[in-house]
Amino acid sequence: MFMKNCLLSRLLQIMLPVAAAVLLAGCMGNPFAYAHQDDVTSKPAWWGHMHLNEVLELKRDALLDGGELWTSAFNDQETRLVNVTVDLFKANPGKYRATLHLLPKGTKFRCIRLIRWFHPVNTCYYIDAEILEGECKGHVVGVAGVWGDPRKKGSLMLGTNSLLRPVE
């Protein structure tokens, strides 16, 4: 009997940590494993207070950095990051990387895509818009400052903190 208890005890000592490791690995695996998106561009009910092909304009000058609009961006200059504001960029545009562009107030954009994004940490809407004029015409950018619950049709709206506003 002692031998059976000893074997059982040893088996549990080995198996419990292994089972715990397997369970934790499953729970703490890739955080993007459950992320997914739903393109609802062609479904008007999801657009809420906005709509496909709606034209927006910049409320103030902004910097285009990659596919995003910013009031300031970081520029790597000789191993140190420099915060580049719109005013700094205007004063010396050649000083900063070639992928950084100034878009003037009033630049027009057209909404071309609406994505509902689901992730265990963050659930939100993403809107892509095409630049309609200027040197960056045709570039597609992400529209920041949109609000709404992507689980609820009609909840999408352009927030007051957005750099863009609808063209009247």
TILO-446675 format. One record per residue (C-alpha): x, y, z; residue number from 0. Coordinates in steps of 0.02 Angstrom, whole numbers, plus 32768, in hexadecimal, padded with zeros to 4 digits. Example, Ala and Ser with C-alpha at 12.3 -4.5 7.8 and 13.67 -1.06 7.14 Angstrom:
// TILO-446675
px = 8267 | py = 7F1F | pz = 8186 | resi = 0
px = 82AC | py = 7FCB | pz = 8165 | resi = 1
***
This chain:
// TILO-446675
px = 8000 | py = 8000 | pz = 8000 | resi = 0
px = 808E | py = 8076 | pz = 802C | resi = 1
px = 80DA | py = 8055 | pz = 7F80 | resi = 2
px = 8037 | py = 8084 | pz = 7F27 | resi = 3
px = 8026 | py = 8125 | pz = 7F8C | resi = 4
px = 80DB | py = 8150 | pz = 7F69 | resi = 5
px = 80C5 | py = 8134 | pz = 7EAD | resi = 6
px = 8023 | py = 8195 | pz = 7EAC | resi = 7
px = 8073 | py = 8223 | pz = 7F0D | resi = 8
px = 8107 | py = 8228 | pz = 7E95 | resi = 9
px = 8094 | py = 8225 | pz = 7DFE | resi = 10
px = 8030 | py = 82B7 | pz = 7E43 | resi = 11
px = 80D0 | py = 8317 | pz = 7E67 | resi = 12
px = 8102 | py = 8307 | pz = 7DB1 | resi = 13
px = 8058 | py = 8317 | pz = 7D5E | resi = 14
px = 8011 | py = 83AC | pz = 7DBE | resi = 15
px = 8099 | py = 8427 | pz = 7D8B | resi = 16
px = 8091 | py = 83E8 | pz = 7CD7 | resi = 17
px = 7FD3 | py = 83FA | pz = 7CD4 | resi = 18
px = 7FDF | py = 84A9 | pz = 7D20 | resi = 19
px = 8061 | py = 84DC | pz = 7C9F | resi = 20
px = 7FF3 | py = 849E | pz = 7C10 | resi = 21
px = 7F5B | py = 84FA | pz = 7C54 | resi = 22
px = 7FBB | py = 859C | pz = 7C6F | resi = 23
px = 8009 | py = 8592 | pz = 7BC3 | resi = 24
px = 7F5B | py = 8583 | pz = 7B79 | resi = 25
px = 7F1A | py = 8617 | pz = 7BDE | resi = 26
px = 7FB2 | py = 8685 | pz = 7BC5 | resi = 27
px = 7FDA | py = 8659 | pz = 7B13 | resi = 28
px = 7FD8 | py = 86D0 | pz = 7A81 | resi = 29
px = 7F6D | py = 8767 | pz = 7AB4 | resi = 30
px = 7F3A | py = 8781 | pz = 79FE | resi = 31
px = 7EF8 | py = 86D0 | pz = 79EA | resi = 32
px = 7E46 | py = 870B | pz = 7A07 | resi = 33
px = 7E54 | py = 87B2 | pz = 79AC | resi = 34
px = 7DEA | py = 87C4 | pz = 7911 | resi = 35
px = 7DA4 | py = 884B | pz = 78A3 | resi = 36
px = 7D03 | py = 885F | pz = 7842 | resi = 37
px = 7D02 | py = 88CE | pz = 77A7 | resi = 38
px = 7C56 | py = 8923 | pz = 77A9 | resi = 39
px = 7C7C | py = 89A6 | pz = 7725 | resi = 40
px = 7BE9 | py = 8972 | pz = 76B8 | resi = 41
px = 7B6D | py = 8969 | pz = 774A | resi = 42
px = 7B23 | py = 8A18 | pz = 7766 | resi = 43
px = 7AD5 | py = 89ED | pz = 780F | resi = 44
px = 7B84 | py = 89E1 | pz = 785D | resi = 45
px = 7BBB | py = 8A8E | pz = 7824 | resi = 46
px = 7B4E | py = 8AE6 | pz = 78A5 | resi = 47
px = 7B62 | py = 8BA4 | pz = 7898 | resi = 48
px = 7BDA | py = 8B90 | pz = 7806 | resi = 49
px = 7BCF | py = 8B3C | pz = 775B | resi = 50
px = 7C36 | py = 8AEB | pz = 76D3 | resi = 51
px = 7C84 | py = 8B6D | pz = 765E | resi = 52
px = 7C64 | py = 8BF8 | pz = 76DC | resi = 53
px = 7CDD | py = 8C88 | pz = 76C2 | resi = 54
px = 7D3C | py = 8CC6 | pz = 775A | resi = 55
px = 7DB7 | py = 8D55 | pz = 776C | resi = 56
px = 7E47 | py = 8D7E | pz = 77E0 | resi = 57
px = 7E18 | py = 8DF5 | pz = 786C | resi = 58
px = 7ECD | py = 8E31 | pz = 7878 | resi = 59
px = 7F77 | py = 8E0F | pz = 782C | resi = 60
px = 7FB4 | py = 8D5E | pz = 784F | resi = 61
px = 8046 | py = 8CEB | pz = 782C | resi = 62
px = 8031 | py = 8C4D | pz = 77C7 | resi = 63
px = 80A3 | py = 8BC8 | pz = 780F | resi = 64
px = 8090 | py = 8B24 | pz = 77B4 | resi = 65
px = 7FD6 | py = 8B05 | pz = 77B1 | resi = 66
px = 7FA8 | py = 8B71 | pz = 7847 | resi = 67
px = 7F82 | py = 8C29 | pz = 7866 | resi = 68
px = 7FD5 | py = 8C80 | pz = 78F9 | resi = 69
px = 7FEC | py = 8D2D | pz = 7944 | resi = 70
px = 809E | py = 8CF9 | pz = 796A | resi = 71
px = 810D | py = 8C65 | pz = 793E | resi = 72
px = 81B3 | py = 8C1F | pz = 7976 | resi = 73
px = 824C | py = 8C2B | pz = 7908 | resi = 74
px = 82EB | py = 8BC8 | pz = 792A | resi = 75
px = 837E | py = 8C3D | pz = 791A | resi = 76
px = 842A | py = 8BF7 | pz = 793F | resi = 77
px = 83F1 | py = 8B7B | pz = 79C5 | resi = 78
px = 8378 | py = 8BF0 | pz = 7A1C | resi = 79
px = 82BF | py = 8C04 | pz = 7A02 | resi = 80
px = 8281 | py = 8CB2 | pz = 79DD | resi = 81
px = 81CA | py = 8CE2 | pz = 79EF | resi = 82
px = 819E | py = 8D39 | pz = 794C | resi = 83
px = 8108 | py = 8DAE | pz = 7956 | resi = 84
px = 80AF | py = 8DF7 | pz = 78C0 | resi = 85
px = 8105 | py = 8E9F | pz = 78E0 | resi = 86
px = 81B2 | py = 8E4F | pz = 78E9 | resi = 87
px = 8191 | py = 8DF2 | pz = 7847 | resi = 88
px = 8154 | py = 8E90 | pz = 77EF | resi = 89
px = 81F2 | py = 8EED | pz = 7825 | resi = 90
px = 8267 | py = 8E6B | pz = 77DA | resi = 91
px = 8213 | py = 8DDB | pz = 777B | resi = 92
px = 82B7 | py = 8D9B | pz = 7731 | resi = 93
px = 82FC | py = 8D79 | pz = 77DE | resi = 94
px = 8289 | py = 8CE5 | pz = 77FD | resi = 95
px = 8274 | py = 8C3A | pz = 77AD | resi = 96
px = 8229 | py = 8C33 | pz = 76FF | resi = 97
px = 8193 | py = 8BCB | pz = 7738 | resi = 98
px = 8151 | py = 8C5B | pz = 77A2 | resi = 99
px = 80DA | py = 8CD0 | pz = 7745 | resi = 100
px = 807C | py = 8D6E | pz = 7772 | resi = 101
px = 7FC2 | py = 8D70 | pz = 7746 | resi = 102
px = 7F74 | py = 8E1D | pz = 774F | resi = 103
px = 7ED2 | py = 8E48 | pz = 77A7 | resi = 104
px = 7E3F | py = 8E26 | pz = 7733 | resi = 105
px = 7E8E | py = 8D90 | pz = 76DA | resi = 106
px = 7DFF | py = 8D1E | pz = 76A2 | resi = 107
px = 7DEE | py = 8C63 | pz = 76C4 | resi = 108
px = 7D6D | py = 8BE2 | pz = 768B | resi = 109
px = 7D36 | py = 8B54 | pz = 76FD | resi = 110
px = 7D57 | py = 8AB1 | pz = 76A1 | resi = 111
px = 7D57 | py = 8A25 | pz = 7722 | resi = 112
px = 7D09 | py = 89FA | pz = 77CA | resi = 113
px = 7D4C | py = 896D | pz = 7836 | resi = 114
px = 7D05 | py = 8929 | pz = 78D8 | resi = 115
px = 7D9C | py = 88EC | pz = 793E | resi = 116
px = 7D89 | py = 886E | pz = 79CA | resi = 117
px = 7E13 | py = 8841 | pz = 7A44 | resi = 118
px = 7E0D | py = 8808 | pz = 7AF9 | resi = 119
px = 7E63 | py = 88AA | pz = 7B2E | resi = 120
px = 7E1A | py = 8929 | pz = 7AB3 | resi = 121
px = 7D7D | py = 892C | pz = 7A4A | resi = 122
px = 7D68 | py = 89C0 | pz = 79D5 | resi = 123
px = 7D41 | py = 8A04 | pz = 7928 | resi = 124
px = 7DC5 | py = 8A2D | pz = 78A4 | resi = 125
px = 7DA1 | py = 8A9F | pz = 7811 | resi = 126
px = 7E14 | py = 8AB1 | pz = 777C | resi = 127
px = 7E0A | py = 8B4F | pz = 7713 | resi = 128
px = 7E5C | py = 8B80 | pz = 7670 | resi = 129
px = 7EB1 | py = 8C29 | pz = 7660 | resi = 130
px = 7E5B | py = 8C85 | pz = 75D2 | resi = 131
px = 7ED5 | py = 8D14 | pz = 75AF | resi = 132
px = 7F86 | py = 8D54 | pz = 75C2 | resi = 133
px = 802D | py = 8CFD | pz = 75B3 | resi = 134
px = 7FEC | py = 8C64 | pz = 7612 | resi = 135
px = 7F51 | py = 8C4F | pz = 75A7 | resi = 136
px = 7F1E | py = 8B98 | pz = 759E | resi = 137
px = 7F72 | py = 8B64 | pz = 7642 | resi = 138
px = 7F03 | py = 8B06 | pz = 76BB | resi = 139
px = 7F07 | py = 8B38 | pz = 7773 | resi = 140
px = 7EB6 | py = 8AFA | pz = 7812 | resi = 141
px = 7E36 | py = 8B72 | pz = 785B | resi = 142
px = 7E58 | py = 8B89 | pz = 7914 | resi = 143
px = 7DD7 | py = 8BCA | pz = 798D | resi = 144
px = 7D43 | py = 8B5D | pz = 795D | resi = 145
px = 7CD2 | py = 8B1F | pz = 79E7 | resi = 146
px = 7C4E | py = 8A9A | pz = 79F7 | resi = 147
px = 7C2C | py = 89E8 | pz = 7A2A | resi = 148
px = 7C56 | py = 8971 | pz = 799C | resi = 149
px = 7BD9 | py = 88F6 | pz = 79E6 | resi = 150
px = 7B4B | py = 8973 | pz = 79CC | resi = 151
px = 7B10 | py = 89AD | pz = 7921 | resi = 152
px = 7B00 | py = 8A68 | pz = 790A | resi = 153
px = 7B72 | py = 8A99 | pz = 799A | resi = 154
px = 7C05 | py = 8AD8 | pz = 7932 | resi = 155
px = 7C2B | py = 8B92 | pz = 793B | resi = 156
px = 7CBB | py = 8C07 | pz = 791D | resi = 157
px = 7CF8 | py = 8C44 | pz = 79C7 | resi = 158
px = 7D1B | py = 8CF7 | pz = 79F5 | resi = 159
px = 7DD4 | py = 8CCD | pz = 7A0B | resi = 160
px = 7DE6 | py = 8C95 | pz = 7956 | resi = 161
px = 7E55 | py = 8CFC | pz = 78E2 | resi = 162
px = 7DCC | py = 8CEA | pz = 785E | resi = 163
px = 7D1C | py = 8D2C | pz = 784D | resi = 164
px = 7C93 | py = 8D11 | pz = 77CC | resi = 165
px = 7C91 | py = 8D8A | pz = 773B | resi = 166
px = 7BF6 | py = 8DF7 | pz = 7746 | resi = 167
***
